[in-house]
Amino acid sequence: MNLAPIADLAVAALAGLAVGVEREWSGHTRGPDARFAGVRTFFLLGGLGGIAGKFLAGGDTGVAVALISGAAALVVAAYVLAVRRPDSTPDGTTETAALVVLALGVLAGLGNSALVSGITALVVFALAEKSRVQRWLTRVDEQEMRAALLFAVLALVVLPLLPDGQYGPYNSIRPRELWIVVLLFSGLNFAGYVARQVVGTERGYGVTGLLGGLVSSTAVTLHFSRKSKTEPQFGQSLGLGVVAACTVLVPRVIIVSTLLEPAVGARVILFLAPPFVVGAGFVAFVLWRARRQSDDLSVSGEHEASPSDVGQNPLGLRQAIQMALAFQVVLLALAWVQSTIGTPGVLMTAAVLGLTDVDALTLSMSRLGADADLQRLAAMAIAVGVLSNTLLKLTLTLVLGSRAFQGRASLGLLALALASGVGLALGAWLVGR
């Protein structure tokens, strides 16, 4: 017996039930402004949508359209009667939710149960968190809203229009990937802006660095180094963000290599454990000292003046485009070096590839480690690439950063580089035993 149709109809009805429970719980079905639908009505609407979806899947379009149109007409009529009542407050949330439930029922009837379950959870969350969302909106100023809308246009409109191919010398110009870099820098700007508003400047850039390190620690280093020149008062905080980003790179590499080839991942841990311990300890110590100083100021009645972000562009789009173009120039130069000079040997290749893309290095070396005889070499090559990447970022901080920024970022990256060297020696000894 095929139970899939029954399961689809059950998902459709349960989607309606979930929304109906929220409407009952929030009090929209009681009182003088009570709406037309409660738990039972929403449950039936979901089930009706599921049945219509089954008719539609079976080719009975006329029956499906009749069921959907009848249910939609009922919802519209209920809304018209509600707004015509004396002293009623126009509010179409419940009726709109009913139409959404009907559509979800049809989707479930067509066999999209997993999608329906996810959308239902979002709908119920949006309905239940109305007051919190409204409070959050009161805190969003015009500058932040415009930045969020602009970022949405850049990501959802501009990005899909760009070609996905490879062009120019050495196929190193990739318009869509370059625009993704722009989005990354802009997103880091916005994340840093929000984080500073929530947790303060010192910890805000640390949080931004951690988030950015999950995507590209090199991009974070390049961006924060340049930013430290335009905003020198944030130099130490930006430096903390760089060290945090470079620290989170280590577990990211370990996780990816383990997922691709567990034997290689187990060996990579031996090579990369020292830099992770040093980086995590550095970040924890800086945050602990900053918190202690903040507590001392509070006890003494003094408060550090926190710089205001008013008047700043949360996206920093112009800076983001400049960073992306600089990134493209570096990629072109490295492509030329690889083409003319070459990279003989696995470890030499790892050192060069680590300058450009640690993720590509991890992927290629994990594949190399599929051969049991090459697993030690693959793990060592990944560690060499991480060390090479750390030295590149150390160079960026020394060349592009402000003095206050260098005092923290360069010191932290130097400690990471030394720990990576220790990890290479220790890992080579342990793995070779």
N, C-alpha and C positions, 0 to 999 in steps of 0.2 A: 504493500500500500504506500502510495506517494504522500508523505506528510508535509511536503514543502508548501502546497497551497494553504493548508490549515495553519502552518506556522506564519505565513505571510499575513493572513487575515488576523491572526492573534496579535502580531506586531502592530498592525493598523489600528485595531481596537485599543490596545494598550497605550499606544501613542495618544489617542484621544483621552483615555482614562487619566494619564499622567497630567495632561494640561487641565482636565476637568478638576482633578484634585487640587491643583494649585489655585484655580479660580475659586473653588469652594473655601479653601484655606485662607485666601486673602480677603474673603468677605464680599466678593463681587456678585454673589448670588443671593444676598440678603439685604434688607433695608429698603428705603424708598427709591434708591437708585439701582436696585438689583437688575442684573442683566438676564437675558433669556435662558442661558445655558449653564448647567451645573455638571456634576460628575457623570450622570446617566446620559445626558444629551451629548456631551463630548465623546463618551464611549461609543455611542451609537453612530455619531458622525464619522469617527474613525473607521468603524466597521463598515459603514456604508461606502466610504471612499475605497476601502479595500475590495469590496465586492465590485464596485465600478471598475477598479483596476484590473480585476480578473476578467470581467467582460471585455474590457479593452484589449487585454492580452490575447483573448480568444477570438478577436476579430468582430465582436458584437459592438461596434462603435455606437450605434444608435441607442442601445440600452444604456451603455456607459454614460453617454452625453445626457440622457434623460435623468439618470440618477444624480449626476453631478450638478446639473442645472437646477433640479428640484431642491437639492440641499442648499445650494448657493442662494437660491431665491428665498428660502426660509430664513437664512441668516440676514440677508438684506432687509427683508420685511421686518424682522425683529429689531434691527437697528433703527429703521424709520419710525416704528412705533415707540421705541425708547426715547428718541430725541424729541418726539412730539408731546411727550408727557409734560404737564405743567411743572415748572421749577426743576426740570431735569438738567443734569450737567452732561453736555455732549462728550462721549467717550466711547470710541469704537474699538478699544483694545480687545475686549472679549469677542466681539464679532469677527475682528480680524484674525484672532487666534482660532476661531472656529473654521474660517476659510483655510487657514494654514493646516489645521488638522485634517480637513477634507483632502487637501492636496497631498499631505503625507500618507493618508490612507490609500490614495490612488498609486503613489510611488511604491508603497509596500505591496499592493496587489500586483504590481508589475514585476515584483521580485527583488526590489531594492531595500531589503529589510535592514541591512547594516547601515546604509545611508540614512534611512528613516530614524533609526535609533539614535544616531549622532545628532541629527537635526532636532529631534524631540528634546534631547537633553539641553541643547542650546536655547530652545524656545522656552522651556520651563525655567531655566536659569534667568533668562532675560525678563520674564514675567515676575519671578520671585524677587529679583534684585532691583526692582524699579526705584525704590527710595535711595538705595546706595548709588545707583547710576545718576540719579538726579542731583544728589549731593556732590558727586564727582564733577558733573557738568558745571555746577556753580563755581568750582575752583579753576576751571579751564578758562584762560583768558583768550582774547581774540588772536594774539600772536601764536599761541600754542595750537589753536584750532586751525588756523591757516597753514601752519607748518605740517600738521597731520594730513590735511586735505591735499597739500602739494605733494607730500611723500606718496600718498595713495595714487595720485596721477602719474608720478614718475615710475612707480612700480607696476601699476596695473594697465596703464595706457602706453607709456613710452617704451618700456622694456619689451613687450610682445612685438612691437613694430620694428625693432632692430634685427638685422640679419644675424643668423647663428653660425655663419661660416668663419673661415680663417682667411685673412687677406694680407697683402703687403709682403715685405721682405721676411723670408724664413717662416711665413704663415704665422707671424707673431701678433698680428693685429686682429683682435676678435671683438667686434663692436658690442655684442650682447654681454660678453664677459666683462668688458671694460665698464659698461653701464652698471653692471652688478657691483663693481668696485665703488662707483659713485653712490649707489644705494647703500652700500655697506658703510662708507664714511658718513653719509648723511644720517643713517640710522644710529651710528655711534654718537654723533653729535646730539641727536634727539634723546637717546638713552642717557647720555651724560647729563643733559639738561634736566630730565625728569629725576634721575637718581640724586642729583644735587639738591633738588627741591625736597626730596623725601628724606634722605639720610644725611645731608650736609655735604660740603665740598670735599672734605678729606676722604670720607668713605665712599662718596658718590663716584669719583673717578675710579676707585678700586673696583666697585661693582661693575662699572662700564667696561673696565679692562677684562674682568672675568668673563663677561658676556661676549665681548669682542674676540677674546682668545679662543672661544669655541668655534669661531668662523675663520679668523686670520689674525694671529698674533703679530705678524709682520705689518699688516695694515694698521693695527692699533699702534704699533711702535712708530711707524712713519707719521701717522696722523697726530699722535700726542706729542711727538718731537717738534713738529712744526707749530702745533698749538701752543707749546710752551714759550715760543718766541712772541706770539701775539698776545698771550695772556700769562706773563711771567709770574703773576701773583699766585697762579695755580701750579707752579712748576713742580713742587714736591708731590702734590696730589696726583698730577699727571704721571710722574715717575712711578708712583705706587701702582697706577693702573697698568703701566707697561710691564712691570715685574709680575703683576697678577696674571696678565694675559699670557706671558711667556711661561709661567708656571702651569697654567691650565692646559697648555699645549702638550705637556708630557703625558698626563693621563689620557688625553684624547688620542695620542699616537699609540699608547699601549692598548687601549680599547679597540681601536681600528685594526691593529695588527693581530690582536688575539681573535677577533671575529673572523678575519680573513684566513689566518693560519695559526691555530692555538700554540703549536710548538714554537713558532717564531715569537709570538707574543710573550710566552713564558721566558724566553731568553732576553727579550727586549727589556723586561722588568729589571733584570740584573744590571743592565747598562744604564737605565734611566732613573733608577731609584734615588741615587745621590742628588741629582739636580732637582728632583721633585721635593725631596725633604728640605733642601736648602731654600728653594723658592717659597715653599709654604711657610717655613719658619721665618723667613724675611718679612713676608706680608703680614703674618700674625703678629710679629714683634712691632712692626710699624703701627698697625692698628691698635695694639695694646697701649703703646706709648702715647698715641694721639688721644685715646680715650682717657688715659691717666691725666694728661695735661688738661683736657677739657674738664675733668672732675675737679682738678686743682683750681682752675679758673672759677668754676661755679662756687666752690667753697669760699674763695677769697672775695666773691662778689663781683669779679671782673668777667667780662664776656668778650670773646674774640669777635671782631667785626667780620661778618661774613659778606663777601662781595656779592653784589646783586647781579642777577642775570637779566634784569629789566633792560630792554632795548637791544638785546642780543638776538640774533636769528637762531632759533633752536636747531634748524637743519644745517646751517653753514654750507649751503649748496655751492657757493663759489669756491670755498676751500676744498670741498669734496671733489669738484671737477679738476682743480689744480692737482690734487693728490693722485687722482686717477691718471691724468696725463703724465705725471712724473713716474708713476708705476709702469706705464706703458713704455716710456723711454728706457727704464731699467730692463724690462723684459726684452726689448729690442737689442740692447747691448749684450745681454747674456746670451741671446740666441746667436748673435754674431760670433761671440767667443766660442760657443759650443760648435758652430759650423766650421770655423777657420782653424781653431786650435785642437778641438776634439777633447774627449774625456776618457782616456784609456783606463781600464780597470774599474772594477765594481765600486771600490771605495772612493776613487776619484770622481766617478759619476755621481755617487751619493753626495759628496761634498758640494758639487756644482748644483745638483738638483735641489739640495737642501736650501740653497740660496733663493730659489724661486718658488718651490711648491713642496712643502713637507708632506702633504697628503698624497701627492702623486708619487713621492719617494716611498712612502709607507705602502701604498698599493703595489708598486712594482717590486719592491723587495719582499713583500709578503708572498707574492706569486713566485718569486725566485726560491723562497723557502719551502715551496711544495716538494722540492728535492731534499730528502733528509740530509744528504751530505753537504748542502749549502745553507742549512738553517743558521749555523753559527755566523757565517759570513753575512747573511741577510740581516740578522739582528745587529751585528756590528755596523753594517752600512747605514741602518736606520739611525743608530746612535751618532755616527759620524755626521749624517745630514742634520740632525738636531743641533749638534755642536756648531756646525757651519752656519746654520740659521741664527743661532744665538750670537755668534761673532758678527754676522751681518747687522743684526739689530743693535748690538753694542756700538758698531760703527755709526749707525744712523743717529743714535742718541748723542754721540760725541760731536758729530758734524752739524746736526740740525738743532739740537736742543739748547735751551737756555742753561745758565750756570746752576740755578737751583734745581732744575730738572735733572741735569747730569749728576748732581750730587747724590740723588736717590736712584734714578733709573740705571745710570752707568755702573754704579756700585753694585746694584742688585744683579744686573746682567753679567758683570764680571764674576760675581760669586757663582752664578749659574753656569758660566762657561768653565770655571775651574772645577766645579762639581761634575760637569759633564766629562771633563778630562779624566777625573778620578773614576767616574763610572765606566768609561771606556777601558781603562787599565784594569779595574776590578772585575768588570764583566768578562773581558778577554781571559783573565786568569781563571775565573770560576767556570765559565763555559768550556774552556779548553781542558779542564781537569778530567 
